[in-house]
Amino acid sequence: MPQDETGRRPDLSDLDSFAGVDELGSSGYEESDDHDPELDVRDTAFEAGGGARGGIGGVGQLGDNLATGPVPDLTVPEDTELHELDDQGEPEVYGSPDGPEARRELLAVEAELNQRWPETKIEPSLTRISALTQLLGEPNRGYPVLHVAGTNGKGSTARMIDALLTRMGLRVGRYTSPHLQLVTERIALDGRPISAARYAELWQDIAPYVSMVDGAAADGVAMSKFEILTGMAFAAFADAPVEAAVLEAGLGGAWDATNVADADVAVITPIGLDHVEYLGPDILGAAREKAGIIKPGSVAVIGEQDPEVLKVLLERAVEVDAAVARAGSEFGVLEKEIAVGGQLLKLQGLGGVYDEIFLPLHGAHQAANAALALAAVEAFFGAGKDRQLVVEAVREAFAEVETPGRLERVRSAPTVLLDAAHNPHGARALATTVAEEFAFRRLVAVVGVMAEKDAHGILDALEPVVSDIVVTRNSSPRSMPLEELNQLAISVFGEDRVVAETDLETAIETAIALVETSDDPEEPLAGGGVLVTGSVVTAGEARTLFGKEPA
């Protein structure tokens, strides 16, 4: 797009520029759950950071938080060493892709997109996204695709696949949801989120085509925000261009907007009950929906499943003549031992054994995700009995994996961990990992849950490993009311172990104070921990409060 001499983009408000496309006027907030109900129409995680108030426990933040996260407003030469809280340096260059002007553009785009149906409201159909991709020249068919669906572990597995493909020399695009802090996290190139400026530019590029799809909708349903973001991701990957795209299904599989891409490799993580308001209370029905990403002639790489679920997935693979690789049969975790900062693994892949794999993540579920990701990448490259990936490259890729908000340590003394577990299945995996891999003298949980989630199931899973619990609300309009969550917590933990705080920042400060105090003067104060969990929004807002940048 042309720029004037100041470097600013012109304000395209005329119809010919397509920047003034009419949008739906209805509110983006609905009473229904969303597709991970942590997905709100606002980027609330950044608003929770409180502007320039600073962080928690002396962590501090750089620059103004606004609604776009802890991005420093000042830059300094690479060889300059500054304290975390120093506010020195050279003013940011105007026109930076993540600078103040770009962030304002991003906020304007989000305000426009948030007038549409949010991800809390869906109309199961591929008609709209198919029409958009056709108008865009089918960018979803310009590169091979690895598609990830399931209940838990999708995001972590997608990031591991991305890291492996990148280490193998490919340029990779990754599309995931929900985001923890900033919407740009959803579309990643070369392992990093796209810039705020690029996000705004992508919307400007596809806006006229979105308007055409809206106008042609026979049922009167305009494109949802998630459908538009999916189209933006496809366009970004085609423009890059990427040599492989890793797509995480948002909800289900068959009717998810990402499923207009025909995957070469379909990856199915463990399936459990979640989103029952959309997928129903029948786990086999959920399995059939997620199996829809398995396409004719593809390879289905299937994680550990209940036998009935596995049967459904295998029936789909037979139906479309897809090859199959199963955890526990063709691939899996052979050995796992706890290591400093993570775990050391020995994995059975499709092409042989990969040993001395350091994974900087905790938990048996992450080891299983690693085996699943490895098998997916082997399938992508055609690895088999006599064809193995370069073991050293696999080691390097796994050693560099980052999964923000998944048992992520954001502070020491006391240790503060963040985890985005938002259903009983995820909470059980979290509790098991904490019990097996950490030795806290006292662990206090800070929990904020979305109203439509199984809060009792989450609390029940956490109770055995938690000393006390501080219940709170995140900033989402759909966060469970504090009194309701408080009563549920009392029914699980007992009144003496429950504290209620009205906001997340105060709740974390209260939890830190609890682990740093004791009624017993002989009891050591070291070894305490705080676990912030219950929702993706809760984890994302806590991440912002501790000054972490989107990743």
C-alpha positions, 0 to 999 in steps of 0.5 A: 500500500502506498505511503506518504512522506511521513511513512503513514498509510493513507486513511482509505475511507472511500469505497474504492479502497475497500476500507469502508466495507459495511459490517454487522452492527450487532454486539459481539458478545453472546451468552453462549460459549465460544470455541474455547470459551476463553476467546472473547471479542476483546483482547482482554488479556492486555487490558488486564495489565493495567496500563503502566501500573507495573507488574506483580511481585516486582516483575514490572512492565515496559512501556504502556500496556494499552490493549496490545500487551507489554511491548516496549515503547523504546528500543536500544542498541543490542549491546546496551544492557539495561535493567528490566525496569529501566526506561531509557533508550532511543525513541522507537522509529516511526513506522515500526511493524509493532510500534504505536502506530501499528498497534493503533491500526491493529486495535481499529481492525479488531474493533471492526471485526468484533462487530461480527459474530464472535467465536462464541457463536457458530453456524456449522458450514464451510460455505462461507469460508469456501466462497472466500478462499475461492475469491482469494484464488484458493490460497489454502491449496498453495502449500502442503498442510498438517492439520491438528484436531482433538480435545487437549494438546492441540496447541502444544503439538502444533508448536512442536510440529512447527519447530521440527519442520523449521529445523528440517529447513522448511519455511512454516506457517502456523495457525492456532487458536485461541490466543493468550494475549494478542490476536497476532499470536494466531498467525505465525511465520518462521515460529513468530507471530506476525506483526501488528502492521501485517495483521492490519494489512491482511484484513485490508487486503481481504476486506472487499472479498469478505464483503462480497461473501457477506452480500451473497449469503443466501441465509443472511449469515455474514462471515464470523470473525474466526472464518475471517481470521482463517482466511487471513492466515491462508492468505498470509501463508500464500504470500510468504510463501510457506513450504508447509502450514500447520493448522489447528482446528478451532472447534471439532473438525469436519465443520471447522473453517480450517477444514477447507484445507485438505491435509496431507497429514491429519493429527488427532490428539486425545479426545475427551468431552468438551464443548458439549453445547456444540459437539454434544455429550457423546464422546463418539459424536465428538470423535466423528466430528474431529475425524472429519479432518482425515482426507482421502489419501492422507496419513492419519497420525492418532494419539492415545485414545479410548478404544471406542474413540479409536474405532471411530477414527479408524473407520473414517480412515478406512472410509477415505483410504487414509494410511494410519499411524497409532500411538502405542503401536507405530510410535510412542514414548519408550522412556521418560525421566525428569530433567532440570527444566523439563524431561529427557525422552526416548521416542519410538518414531515411524522411522526408528528410535530417537534417544536423548531428546530433551523437551523443556516442558513438563508432564507425561502428556507433553511427552506424548505430544512430542511423540505425536508431533514427531510421527506427524513430521515423519509421515510428512517427509515419508519416513518409514522403517528404513528412513529416519529423520536426522536425529540431531536435528530432532534433538535441536528442534525439541530443545527449542520448543516454547509453549506459552501458558502451558506450565510456564514459569513466570517467577521464582521465589516463590515459583509462579506457574501458569497453565491454560487448563480449562476442562477436567481432562486438562486439569487432571493432566496438570495435577498429575504433572505437578504431583510427579515433577514438583515438590512444593512445600505449599502450593496455592492455586489461583483459579478463574473459570469461564461460566459454561465450563465444568468448574467443579470437575476442574476444582476436583482435579486440582484439590489433591495437589493444592494446599489452598485456592484463591478463586477469582474472575478474569476480565471476560464477560463470560467469566464465572461469577465469583460467588458461584465459583466460590461456593463450588470451591468451598464444596470441594476444598472446604471453607478454610482452604478457600479465599475469594478475590474480585480481580486476578491481580489481587488474587495472585498477590494474595496467593503469593502472600499465602505461600510466603507466610506460615503459622508455624515459626519452625516451618521453612518459607522456601519451596512455596508455589503459585499455580494460575489456571482455569482458563486460557484468558486467565493464563493470558492475563496473568502472563501480561501481568508478569510482563511477558510478551506475546509469543 
